[in-house]
Amino acid sequence: MTERLDALATRLGTLLMARGLRLVTAESCTGGWVAKVVTDVAGSSAWFDRGFVTYSNAAKEAMLGVRAPTLEASGSVSEPVVLELVAGALERSQAQVAVAVSGIAGPGGGSEDKPVGTVWFAWSIPDGPPWTRRLQFAGDRDEVRHQAVRFALEGLIERLAGQSRSDG
């Protein structure tokens, strides 16, 4: 957890390049920070396709096909929504690998069910179903977002590295 974001992005790029895969991001609370970190890596155009920043519910629907009933039933910070975000990002890109992030960075916007710092993630890679995770981060707005970006990258690396080892 002490690795810097640039080191994580470089490692991710190496894994994607080795497998001939491209990445797409679907971000809400991180506001494009995951895409920014990966595009800070020189040569990332070889493995990064595009990023979607879908901050509003309307953007989630229009850009990535998140269904209004899903948003109404579960709220934008939920497992069903990040699953639809990750699927929509893959459908609307040339990528084979995707990450979606939706959360409440604060300082306001939290509730009893979803306090500030709640973040949902979804990841998708070839040859397997998407997987999700909900985390509760502590700290101010910037700290929550930074931790979410780190966790999004670490999740991709973990799964891609695991696949590489099992493909061995």
Secondary structure, DSSP 8 states (H G I E B T S, - for coil): --S-HHHHHHHHHHHHHHHT--EEEEESTTTTHHHHHHHTSTTGGGTEEEEEE--SHHHHHHHH---HHHHHHH-SSSHHHHHHHHHHHHHTSS-SEEEEEEE--SSS---SSS-TTEEEEEEE-TTS--EEEEEE--SSHHHHHHHHHHHHHHHHHHHHHHHHHHH-
